[in-house]
Amino acid sequence: MLGPARSKTRRFLVAIAIGATAVLGVVPAAQAANVVPNWDFENNCAGVPCNWSPTTGVTLQYDTSVKLSGSASMKVTTTAPQGGNGATSDCVPLSPGPLTRSFWYRTTDAGVASIQRGEHFYASMNCALGTYIGGSMLNTTLPAHDTSWHLISDTDTAPVNTQAVEIYLLVNKGTANFDNVLLDGTPLAVTLTSFRAARSHKGVVLRWRTGTEADTLGFNVYRQLGSRRVRVNRRLLPALGAVAGSSYSFRDSRAPRHRAARYWLEDVSTSGVRTSHGPARVAATA
C-alpha cells in the first residue's frame, strides 16, 4: 500500500473514525483540499524538506533512513527546552470552516516529553503578523518512545475571516520524525462503525461495517508485517452502496500463523480518492 513517492499522493493517513465498539485510525488520501505544503516531505531542498523552516535552536533534516511511506520524513532536533521548538510551514491559503488535521510521529528519544502540532490563522494571504486571528494546538498526552509510527488527529475550525495559515510541528527537546501531515476540510466518503480481524483455521477473517457510503467504488485489504504492507485481495471488493451502511467480510487465507499482523482497509471512491482505515490486529499463534 505504501509505495513510491508518486503513489504516496493517493495514500495518506488521517483521522479517527469512532465506531460502536472500536476507535479506528483513518488515513485519507491526499487531495487538493489538503493545504499543507510538502505534506509528505518528499521534496528535498539542500538536505531540508522544502517549504519548512526551523525555529531558533532547531535543526531540520530530510531523512531517508526513517519514513512512514515514500522515501523520506522530516527529522526535527532541538537542543534546549523552550516554547515553540520545531518546524514552521510556508504560509498557505485557507478558507474559514471545519477542518480535519493529523500527523504521524516517531521517536526513540526518551528525552522527548512533548510533541505538538499547531496552526496560526491569519486574515491576510501573506500571514502578516498584524492580521493574526487565532491559533490552535494538537498535543500528544505522552509521546511513545519506540520504533513505531503513531497517528495523532482531531478536528478544528478555521476562524471567520481566515485567509491563510502556517502549520507548526514542535518537539520540546530531543529528536523526533514527522510524516504525512494533513489539514483538510473535505468530508470522508466512508465512515466505519467497526473493523475487526480474527484468526480462523483457514486464515484471518476481516469484518467491517460502514456507517455511511458516499460515492464508494469498493475496498482493498492490506496485510502489514513489520513495516511492509501488501494488498491481499486480487480485485477491488465492490461496495454495496447502501445509504445506511453495509456489512462486509474477507478472508486472508495466506496469513502467516506464527507472526502477528496488522490489517488496513482502503476504500476507493468513484473519483479515485483512496482512504485507509485501521489497523485491526491479530496476534501470532503458537
Beta strands, then each sheet from edge to edge (+ up, - down):
strand 1: 16-18
strand 2: 23-28
strand 3: 44-45
strand 4: 48-49
strand 5: 52-54
strand 6: 58-63
strand 7: 73-78
strand 8: 86-89
strand 9: 92-93
strand 10: 97-106
strand 11: 115-122
strand 12: 132-139
strand 13: 150-158
strand 14: 164-171
strand 15: 174-184
strand 16: 190-200
strand 17: 203-213
strand 18: 216-225
strand 19: 228-231
strand 20: 237-238
strand 21: 247-252
strand 22: 261-269
strand 23: 274-282
sheet 1: 1+ 2- 23+ 22- 18+ 19-
sheet 2: 1+ 2- 23+ 22- 18+ 20-
sheet 3: 3+ 4-
sheet 4: 5+ 8- 14+ 9-
sheet 5: 5+ 8- 14+ 11- 12+
sheet 6: 6+ 7- 15+ 10- 13+
sheet 7: 16+ 17- 21+
end
